[in-house]
């Protein structure tokens, strides 16, 4: 009986959040090695399906870097990065397109196991308008989003969960590889999303990287640069935090950084009073 009551308490705790976020847009970015772990992926998919059935309008943006890296190694083709971005020549672009299409299809299929919920967007039925990346060294077919098919995305949001691969098409018809984090920030800002959720391999921002109990659960915009200056936020978390701050300035409600490996991390972060990761707020 106690176990059943505890379950009811969890649902009651979630109720005000479900009411508050009804019809709100959530952008969820999911990628990296967590995409390759079946149990993790199933839990993420279940969370996304739950959000949709709870009245939220989630958008799932996926990466796929480890899959691409393995394919390139299999054919003995160089794997190169500059400033965290993949150098994308013609051979690499073909593999990126193949892998993103396959991953997109897998995610759509797995979401649809919970009902006919998902609609996929890849380079075959492109959503993102892109241009070749303007700043920095020439990275080949690396682009940045400059727009999207508004009608297609809004229609998809009304009827499904858009599952978006980070590929864009230019006016010249060329396909460009876009950083998945950048796509998430771009769409969340343009849509004035209530939440942007970044699923990572880390708990969030830790004051001491060796101590998981030092998790910083709440960061205000004005505190972000000081955390970077104090070397509390380091390495790959720096661009995430700075882009999160910019997206808040651009109209996003909150940004959440959570560990994808925690079962049902999205629901625990969004629908409980304490959360489990780091939220960045105004």
C-alpha positions as CSV (number, residue, x, y, z in Angstrom):
1,X,0.0,0.0,0.0
2,X,2.8,2.5,0.9
3,X,4.4,1.9,-2.5
4,X,1.2,2.8,-4.2
5,X,0.7,5.9,-2.1
6,X,4.3,7.0,-2.9
7,X,3.5,6.7,-6.6
8,X,0.4,8.8,-6.2
9,X,2.4,11.4,-4.3
10,X,4.8,11.6,-7.3
11,X,1.9,12.2,-9.7
12,X,0.5,14.9,-7.4
13,X,3.9,16.6,-7.2
14,X,4.0,16.7,-11.0
15,X,0.4,18.0,-11.4
16,X,1.2,21.8,-11.0
17,X,4.0,21.5,-13.5
18,X,1.8,19.6,-16.0
19,X,-0.8,22.4,-15.7
20,X,1.8,25.2,-16.0
21,X,3.6,23.8,-19.1
22,X,0.4,22.7,-21.0
23,X,1.1,23.5,-24.7
24,X,4.5,25.0,-24.0
25,X,7.4,24.2,-26.3
26,X,10.3,22.2,-24.9
27,X,13.4,21.8,-27.0
28,X,15.4,18.7,-26.0
29,X,18.9,18.1,-27.4
30,X,20.1,14.5,-27.2
31,X,23.4,13.2,-28.6
32,X,26.8,11.8,-27.9
33,X,27.6,8.3,-26.6
34,X,24.2,8.2,-24.8
35,X,22.5,7.7,-28.2
36,X,24.3,4.4,-28.5
37,X,23.1,3.0,-25.1
38,X,19.8,1.2,-25.6
39,X,18.5,1.5,-22.0
40,X,19.4,5.2,-21.9
41,X,17.8,5.9,-25.2
42,X,14.6,4.0,-24.2
43,X,14.2,6.1,-21.1
44,X,14.8,9.4,-23.0
45,X,12.2,8.3,-25.6
46,X,9.7,7.4,-22.9
47,X,10.2,10.9,-21.3
48,X,9.6,12.6,-24.6
49,X,6.4,10.5,-25.2
50,X,5.3,11.4,-21.7
51,X,5.8,15.1,-22.3
52,X,3.7,14.9,-25.4
53,X,0.8,13.0,-23.7
54,X,1.0,15.4,-20.8
55,X,0.2,18.3,-23.1
56,X,3.7,19.7,-23.7
57,X,5.0,20.2,-27.2
58,X,8.5,18.7,-27.2
59,X,11.0,18.9,-30.1
60,X,13.8,16.4,-30.1
61,X,17.1,17.4,-31.7
62,X,19.7,14.7,-32.0
63,X,23.4,14.5,-32.8
64,X,25.3,11.3,-33.7
65,X,29.0,12.1,-33.5
66,X,30.3,8.7,-32.2
67,X,28.4,6.9,-35.0
68,X,30.1,9.1,-37.6
69,X,33.5,8.7,-36.0
70,X,33.3,4.9,-36.1
71,X,32.2,4.9,-39.7
72,X,35.1,7.2,-40.7
73,X,37.6,5.0,-38.8
74,X,36.2,1.9,-40.5
75,X,37.2,3.4,-43.9
76,X,40.4,4.8,-42.5
77,X,39.3,8.4,-43.2
78,X,40.7,11.2,-41.0
79,X,38.5,12.4,-38.1
80,X,39.3,16.1,-37.7
81,X,37.9,18.8,-35.4
82,X,38.5,22.6,-35.2
83,X,37.3,24.5,-32.2
84,X,34.9,21.6,-31.4
85,X,33.4,21.5,-34.9
86,X,33.8,18.5,-37.3
87,X,35.8,19.3,-40.4
88,X,33.4,18.0,-43.1
89,X,34.8,17.2,-46.5
90,X,32.7,15.5,-49.2
91,X,33.4,11.9,-47.9
92,X,32.6,12.9,-44.3
93,X,29.4,14.7,-45.4
94,X,28.1,11.5,-47.1
95,X,28.7,9.5,-43.9
96,X,27.1,12.3,-41.8
97,X,24.0,12.2,-44.0
98,X,23.8,8.4,-43.9
99,X,24.3,8.2,-40.1
100,X,21.9,11.1,-39.3
101,X,19.2,9.6,-41.5
102,X,19.6,6.2,-39.9
103,X,19.6,7.6,-36.3
104,X,16.6,9.9,-37.1
105,X,14.7,6.9,-38.4
106,X,15.5,4.9,-35.3
107,X,14.4,7.7,-32.9
108,X,11.2,8.2,-34.9
109,X,10.4,4.5,-34.8
110,X,11.1,4.3,-31.1
111,X,8.9,7.3,-30.3
112,X,6.2,5.8,-32.4
113,X,6.2,2.6,-30.3
114,X,4.3,4.8,-27.8
115,X,1.8,5.9,-30.4
116,X,1.9,7.6,-33.8
117,X,3.7,10.6,-32.3
118,X,6.9,11.5,-34.2
119,X,7.8,13.1,-37.5
120,X,11.4,13.1,-38.6
121,X,13.3,15.8,-40.4
122,X,16.6,15.1,-42.2
123,X,18.4,16.4,-45.3
124,X,15.8,14.3,-47.3
125,X,12.9,16.4,-46.0
126,X,14.9,19.4,-44.8
127,X,13.6,21.8,-42.1
128,X,16.6,24.0,-41.5
129,X,17.9,26.7,-43.9
130,X,21.6,26.9,-43.7
131,X,24.6,28.9,-44.9
132,X,28.3,27.9,-44.9
133,X,29.9,28.8,-41.6
134,X,31.2,32.4,-42.0
135,X,33.6,32.8,-39.2
136,X,36.9,30.9,-38.5
137,X,38.8,28.4,-40.7
138,X,37.3,26.7,-43.7
139,X,35.7,23.6,-42.3
140,X,34.2,22.3,-45.6
141,X,30.5,21.5,-45.5
142,X,29.9,23.0,-42.0
143,X,27.1,25.4,-41.8
144,X,25.0,27.4,-39.4
145,X,21.3,27.7,-39.3
146,X,19.8,31.0,-40.5
147,X,16.1,30.0,-40.7
148,X,13.7,27.1,-40.9
149,X,10.5,26.1,-42.6
150,X,8.1,27.7,-40.1
151,X,4.9,26.3,-41.5
152,X,6.3,22.7,-41.5
153,X,7.6,22.9,-38.0
154,X,4.5,24.5,-36.5
155,X,2.3,22.0,-38.3
156,X,4.5,19.1,-36.9
157,X,4.3,20.6,-33.4
158,X,0.5,20.6,-33.5
159,X,0.3,16.9,-34.5
160,X,3.5,15.2,-33.5
161,X,7.0,15.3,-31.9
162,X,9.4,16.8,-34.5
163,X,12.7,14.7,-34.5
164,X,15.3,16.9,-36.1
165,X,18.8,15.9,-37.5
166,X,21.3,18.8,-37.4
167,X,21.5,19.1,-41.2
168,X,20.6,22.2,-43.2
169,X,20.2,23.0,-46.9
170,X,21.5,26.2,-48.5
171,X,19.9,28.2,-51.3
172,X,22.3,26.5,-53.7
173,X,21.0,23.1,-52.6
174,X,24.1,22.1,-50.7
175,X,23.7,20.1,-47.5
176,X,25.6,21.5,-44.5
177,X,26.5,19.7,-41.2
178,X,25.5,21.9,-38.3
179,X,26.5,21.5,-34.6
180,X,23.5,19.9,-32.8
181,X,23.9,22.2,-29.8
182,X,23.7,25.2,-32.1
183,X,20.6,23.9,-33.7
184,X,19.0,23.5,-30.3
185,X,19.8,27.0,-29.2
186,X,18.7,28.4,-32.5
187,X,15.3,26.8,-32.5
188,X,14.6,27.3,-28.8
189,X,15.4,31.0,-29.2
190,X,13.4,31.5,-32.4
191,X,10.4,29.6,-30.9
192,X,10.7,31.4,-27.5
193,X,10.6,27.9,-26.0
194,X,9.6,27.5,-22.4
195,X,12.5,25.2,-21.8
196,X,15.7,24.1,-23.4
197,X,16.9,20.7,-22.1
198,X,20.5,19.6,-22.8
199,X,21.1,15.9,-22.2
200,X,24.8,15.4,-21.5
201,X,27.1,12.9,-19.9
202,X,27.6,15.0,-16.8
203,X,25.3,15.7,-13.8
204,X,25.4,19.4,-14.5
205,X,27.8,22.0,-13.3
206,X,29.9,20.8,-10.3
207,X,31.9,23.1,-8.0
208,X,34.3,20.2,-7.6
209,X,34.4,17.8,-10.6
210,X,35.4,15.0,-8.3
211,X,32.5,15.5,-6.0
212,X,29.0,14.8,-7.4
213,X,27.4,16.3,-4.2
214,X,28.8,19.7,-5.2
215,X,26.2,20.0,-8.0
216,X,25.1,23.6,-8.6
217,X,21.4,23.2,-9.1
218,X,20.7,26.9,-9.9
219,X,22.7,29.5,-11.9
220,X,21.5,33.0,-12.6
221,X,22.5,34.7,-15.8
222,X,24.7,37.2,-14.0
223,X,26.7,34.5,-12.2
224,X,27.7,32.6,-15.3
225,X,30.8,34.5,-16.4
226,X,32.1,34.5,-12.8
227,X,31.8,30.7,-12.7
228,X,33.8,30.6,-15.9
229,X,36.4,33.0,-14.6
230,X,36.7,31.0,-11.3
231,X,37.4,27.8,-13.4
232,X,34.3,26.1,-12.0
233,X,32.8,25.9,-15.5
234,X,35.5,24.6,-17.8
235,X,36.2,22.8,-21.1
236,X,33.1,21.8,-23.1
237,X,30.7,23.2,-20.5
238,X,31.9,26.8,-21.2
239,X,30.3,27.2,-24.7
240,X,27.1,25.4,-23.4
241,X,26.7,27.9,-20.5
242,X,27.5,30.9,-22.7
243,X,25.0,29.8,-25.4
244,X,22.4,29.0,-22.7
245,X,22.8,32.6,-21.3
246,X,22.4,34.0,-24.8
247,X,19.3,31.9,-25.4
248,X,17.7,33.2,-22.2
249,X,18.4,36.8,-23.4
250,X,16.7,35.7,-26.7
251,X,13.5,34.7,-24.9
252,X,13.9,31.1,-23.7
253,X,12.3,30.5,-20.3
254,X,14.9,28.2,-18.7
255,X,17.8,26.0,-19.7
256,X,18.4,22.7,-18.0
257,X,21.6,20.6,-18.1
258,X,21.0,17.0,-17.0
259,X,22.7,13.7,-17.2
260,X,21.1,11.5,-19.8
261,X,22.3,8.3,-18.1
262,X,19.9,8.9,-15.1
263,X,16.7,7.0,-15.9
264,X,13.9,9.5,-16.8
265,X,16.2,12.5,-16.2
266,X,13.9,14.8,-18.1
267,X,10.9,14.1,-16.0
268,X,12.8,14.2,-12.8
269,X,14.2,17.6,-13.7
270,X,11.0,19.2,-15.0
271,X,8.3,17.6,-12.9
272,X,9.8,17.5,-9.4
273,X,10.3,20.3,-6.9
274,X,14.1,19.7,-6.5
275,X,15.2,18.6,-9.9
276,X,18.4,16.6,-10.6
277,X,20.6,18.8,-12.7
278,X,21.6,22.4,-13.3
279,X,19.1,25.0,-14.4
280,X,20.2,28.4,-15.8
281,X,17.6,31.2,-15.2
282,X,17.2,34.9,-15.6
